[in-house]
Amino acid sequence: MISKFINKLKSILFKSPVSLETPLTKEKKVAKSSKTKTKTKTKTKTKTKAVNSKKNIETLTTLPGVGAKSAKALYEAGFKTTKAVIAADEKDLLAVSGVGVNLVKKLKKLK
């Protein structure tokens, strides 16, 4: 700590920029910054997936009788599109929690 203070004092008195970092600490910072960039790329991919899933769930709510909860349940059960929901068997739809007989009847009228 004292050496940093002395170096700073020298740079002020002699008006020459003295680096407080040793070459080793500079290398460590470069290595850390490259690791951060890879983490950022991974976060971007997961954000994109989350946005796509939200859009797909919103699309499922356009079906008659399908609300936000049942759309999310259908999406998590593997029905990603409205076409997949309409084409599914009644037994497969009834196996999804949050989907009842009345909803299945409404969806089968769309065929």
N, C-alpha and C positions, 0 to 999 in steps of 0.2 A: 504494500500500500504506500509506503514511504517512497519507494522507487517510482511509482506512478506520479506521485506528487512532485518529485524532483524533476522528472522528465517533462511534466506539464509546465513547471516553472521555467525550465531551460527553454522550452519552445516559446514561451511568452517573452522571456528576456532577450533571447537571441533571434526571435522572429523566424525561426525555421521550423517547419512542421516535423515534429518527432512523433513517430507512430508508437502508440502505447501497446500495440499488440506484437507479439513475437510471431515469427513465421509459422510456428506450430499451431497457434490459435487461429490463424487465418485459414490454414488447411482444414482444421476441424470445422470451421464455419462453412466452408465450401461444401464439405461432405454432408453437413446437416442440411444445407439448403437443397442439395440434390435429393435427399430423402424426403423432404417436405413436398417437393414437386410430384413425386410418385404418389404420395398420399392424396394430394389434391386431385389427381386424375381419377383415383379410385372413388373418391367422394362424388365426383361429377357423374360417374357411371351409375352409382346408386341413386343419385338424385333423379337422373333421367328415368330409371326404372320406376321410381316412386311416382313421377309425373305421369308416365304411361299407364300405370295401374290405376291412378285416379281418373284419368280420361276414360279408360275402359269401364270402370265402375259407373261413371256418369253416363256413359253410353247405354249401359244395361238398365239404367233407371228410365230410359225412354220407352221401355216395354210396358204395356198396360198392367197395372197392379204391382209393379216392382218398385219398391222404395229403396232408400239408401241402405238399410240393413240387409234386406234380401239380396240386393245387387252385390253387396260386399260378400255375402255368404256364397252366392253363385260364383263370383270371381275366384274366391278362395277354393271352391270345390273343383275348379278347372274349366268352368264355362266362361271363356274370355270375351266372346263376342255375342251379339244378339242372335246371329245365325246359329251358333252352337246351342244356345238355350232353346230356340224354337225347334231345332232338329233333335234334341235329346229325348230319350224315352221318359215316360211318366215316372217309372220306378227310380230312375237316376235323379230326377228332379226332386222327388219326394224324399230321397235320402239326404238331401241338403237341409241342414237345420235352418229354420226360418222360412222355409217354403212349404206351404200347405196345399191342400187339395184344391181350394178355390183358385189359388194362383196358377196351379198347373192347368186347370180348366180354361182359364183366361189365355194362357200361353198356347194351348193346343188349338184354340179358335183361330190363331194367326196362321196356321199351316195352310 
